Amino acid sequence: MADVSTTVNGPDLTDISPIQELLLERVVMEGVTNAAQHRTGGRLSIRCAFGDEIVVTIVSFGAPERPVLDDLHRGHGLRGLALDVTRCGGRLTTRRKSAKRFTIEVSLPR
């Protein structure tokens, strides 16, 4: 990964719970890890928006190192993360705009 950009928008972040803080950290770590393990070259964009809900969007750009599979069912990282996000009342979605652009988005209630 050659280029990483981060953006954080929203009000004071001191009102998020410790559980939310840990989960958000795990979301970012999983997105970075997936990009490093499954993408060659390219860049990574991490956006965090704190409003009525907390939304973290991680977009990795670059060619996949392996054939594209159903990412929620390939390994344990995204699958386990999706379960934890759901347990906290949120949702995790993944989408692929092309073979070179993969997005993980997590929304959590405030």
Secondary structure, 3 states (H helix, E strand, C coil): CCEEEEEEECCCCCCCCHHHHHHHHHHHHHHHHHHHHHEEEEEEEEEEEECCEEEEEEEEEEEECCCCCCHHHHCCHHHHHHHHHHHCCCEEEEEEEECCEEEEEEEEEC
